[in-house]
Amino acid sequence: MNALEEIKELQKRINQSIIGQAGVVEKILVVFLADGNLLLEGLPGLAKTRAIKSLSKELKASLSRIQFTPDLLPSDITGTEIFQPELKDPFVFKKGPIFANLVLADEINRAPAKVQAALLEAMEERQVTVAGKTYKMEDLFLVMATQNPVEQEGTYPLPEAQMDRFLMKILMEYPDSESEEKILELVSAESRGEFISNEPISQEVVFKAREEIKQVEVSKASRKYIVDLINATRNASKYSEDLDKWIDFGASPRGTIALEKCARVMAWLNERTYIEPDDIRYVIHEVLRHRLILSYEANAQRISPDMVIDELLRSVAVL
């Protein structure tokens, strides 16, 4: 099988484990193939943890989980030096859980800002510095941070500038009734040991896929459409009266880059060598919903970021 067929097989296997969340699984793979990190928001019990565990199980990749709590320290994530006097070099670095291929940062908003910053630095720089020494992350590296949208007491919301570090923010919703019946069947089958263990897919498939994605063509018209969409978040008055009222601060150039990266992946998954406007529109909600700072008026009217993005798509012409 070629790289695309292998990735499609990976997607199929994860969908068999995460029932009723096909859109979420697809977006997770988009972030993974774009070499980014993601923020997954959803209520407890919607298989957020199971999603990344399934990815690790079906791929030859190590997985670590960090349960974020108010008493967590940055060294609990990055690792620390341990003094061992019997050795010639007595200070030995013990790596923290950030040194894995896949890192689940569970309930990231439960930890204080200093701990969040330690994780976000590793995400951005792909390295950590401890006692003046730099240690690089794995070549295959993904952080999936989760947060609960309901419980806000005792939490430390991520600053808007740091939210920008995530390539996508994905929302996980309740499954429909039919899917929930299948979930019950799946859990019963797993409890009886009735499941097939697949041979994990090699990491090399992901690297090969990423190289192919880099060759996806982005036409001048597609690039201008991306730039126009981002520009409309910063100069909303030129495009829509509603956008002007709703947006205080628009997306940064990091949002522009993220939108193009994710659109490239979607074109590749759709077996095309070029981007179409539909690829851009398909991923724009996940790329921008955490990058827009809405006005007091928008919040008072209960205007969500997704509603703002819908208006954005209506207001910006496709070339």
N, C-alpha and C positions, 0 to 999 in steps of 0.2 A: 504493500500500500504506500501511496505517496503521503506527504505531510498533511495535506488537507483531509484525506480519507482517515488518517490516524486521529486527527483532531475531532473529526465528526464522530468517530467511534468513541473517543473520550467523552464527548458531549452526550452521546446516547447512553453510555454507562452511568454517568452522573444523573441523568434524567430518570433512570430506572431506580435510583436510590433516593432522589429528591423529587417526589411526585407532586405534580401540580404547580411547579415553579420553573417551567421551561424558560420563560423570559429572564428570570434571575440567573439561571445557569448559563444562558447564552452571554449575558452581560459580564458575568464573572470571567468567562473565557476570553471575552474581548479585552478586559483589563489585563489578564494574564498574558495574552499574546502581544499586547501593546507595551509590555514590560512596565506596568504601573502598579499602583496600590489602590485598594478600594475601601470605602466606608459602607457598611451594610446596616441599614436601620430597619428594625422590625420588632414586633412584640415577642415575648418569650414563647418558646415552643414551636417556632415556625421553621426550624431546621437550619438556622444560621450556622451553628457549629457543625452540623452534619454535612453542610455543603462543602466546607473546606476539607473536612475529613475524607469525604468521598473523592475529592480531587487528589488528595495525597495518596489514597488507597489505589486509585486507578493509574497513578503516575509514579514513576520511581523517584520519589521526592520525600525528604524528611519533613516532619511537621512538629511544631512546638506550639503550646498554648500558654498565653499569659493572662491570668485572671486579674484584671485591674481592680485595685482596692485603694482606699484613702491612705493606707500606711505603706504602700509600695514605694520603693526607692529606685532612682535611675539605675543604680548598679544591679538591681534585681533583673533588669532587662538586658543591659549591655554586658554584664559580667564584672569581675573585679580581680585584683591581684591578691594572691594568698602568699603569706610568708612561710617558707619551708627552709629552715636554717641548715638542714642536712645537705642541701644541694649547693653546687658551686655558684649558681645564680639563684639566690634564695627567693626571689619574687617570681611567682608563677602565675600567669594569667589564666583564670578559669572563665571560659566563655559562658555568656548568659543565653537565655532562650531565643534571643534575636538571631543567633547564628544557626538558622535552619533555612530550608528552601521555602517553606510555607509557614507563616507566623500568624496565628489567630490572636488578635488583641481583643479579648472579650470585655465588653462594657468599658470601652476606652474612656468614657466620660465619668467613670467612678474614681479616677486617679487625679491627683493635683497636677498643675501646669508643668512643673519641673519634670515629672515622669513622662507626661505626654510629649514634651519637647525632646526627651531622650529618644523616644521611639520615632518621632517625626524626623529627627536629624539622621537617624540610621536609614529611614526610608528615602530621604532626599539624596544624601551623600553616598549611600551604599557602603558606609564604613562607620566605625566608632573609634574614638580616641580615649584610651585609658592610661593614665600616668605617663603621658607624653608619647605613647606608642599607638600607631594606627593599625586597626585590624579590619580587613575587608569582608564584606558579606559574600555569600555564595553567588555564583554566576546566575543561577536560577533562584529568584528571590521575589516573594510576594507577601505583603502584609494585608490581611483582611481584618479591619477593625469593625467591631459591632457596637451598636448602642441602642438602648431602649427609648422609644419616642415618648413614652407615657410617664415613667417615673423620673422626676426631675429633682426631687428632694435629696440632698446630700451628693449632688453630682457637680462636676466641673465642666461646663460646656466648652467645647473646642473653640478657640478664637477663630474669627472669620479668616484671618490671614493664614492660619495653620490648616484650616479645612481645604485650602487651595492646593495642598500637597497631595490630596487624593485625586487620582485620575477620574474616578466616578463615585457618585453617591447613589447606591441602589436601594430602593424601597422594597421590602418584602411584605406581601399582603397575605390574608387568609386564603387557603385553597378552596376551590368550589366543592360542592357536596360529593360529586362523582370522584374527584381526586381524593377526598378524605376517606371514602370507602376503600379505595385502593391502598391508602396509607395503612389502614387497619389490616388489610390482607398482607401487606409487606411486613409489618411489625410481627404479625402472627407467624409468618413463614420464617422470619429471621430468628424468632424465639425457638422454633423447632429445628433450626440449623439447616433449613431448606433454601440455601442460596448458593450461587455459583461463584467461585473465586476466579477472577480473570487474571491473566498475565499482565502485570503493570506495563504501561507504555513508557518507552525510553525518553529521558530528558532531551536527547538529541532531536527528537521530533519537534519539540517546542522551538529550539534554536533554529532549526531548518525553516519552520513556519515563519518565524520572525524575519529571517533573511528574505523570504519570498514576499512578505508584506511590505518590506522596504522598497520593493520594486513596483508596487502598485502606483499607477500614474495618477497624479493630481493635476487636472487641467487648470489653466488660468481662470476659467469661469468658476470652477469649483472652489479654488482658493479664494477668489473674490467673494463668493457667497459666504464662506466661512468668516472672512474678515468683516463683511457687512453685518452678519449676525452678531458678532462680538461688539462691533462698533455701535450697533443699535442699543446695546446695554449701557454704553457710556454716554451716548448723545441721543437719548431717548426722545427728546423734544422734536427731533427732525423726522421721526418715524411715526409716533403715536402719542396722542394726548394721555391715554391711559398709562402707557409705559413711562412717560415723564412723571406721572403722579406716583407710580408704584416703585420705581427704582431709585435708591439713593446712591449706590455705588455699583458699577458694572464689573464684568469679568476682566481679569488681567491677561497679558499675553500668554501666560501659562494655560489659560482656558482655550485660547486660539490653537495652541500646539496640541492640547489634549483632544480637541474636537477633530483635528485633522488625523491624529493617530488612530482614534477610535473608528473614524469613517474608513480609513485604510483597511482596518481589520474586518469591518463589515463587508466591504467590497470583496476582500479575499475569501471570506466565508461564503459569500454568494457566488463564488467562482468567476469573479471578474478581475481584470487587470487594471481597472480604472474606477475612480469614485463617481458615483451618481448623487444628485441632491437627496435622494431618498436615504442614502447611507448616512448623510449628515443629520437629516431630520430624525432618523431612527435612534440616534445616540445622544442627541442634544439635551434631552431632559436630564439624563444621568450625569452628563458632563457639566452642566451649568447650574443645576438646582442648589448646589452648595457654594457656588461662587458669586451669587447675587445677594447684595444686601438690600433688603426691601425697606421702604419708607414706613414711618409711623402710620400714615394713612392706609397703606396696603395692609399692614397688620391689623389695624382697627376694622377694616372691611373683611378680614379673614381671607385675603388674597394670598394664595399659596405660590411658591416659586414656580411650580408646574403651570399654574394659570398664567403667570407672567410670560413663561416661555411659549405657551400656546399663542399668546398675543404677539409675541416676537416673531413667530413663524408666519403669522398672518400679515405682519407689517413689512417684512423684508422680502423683496421680490427675488424670485429665482431667475438667474440669468440663463 
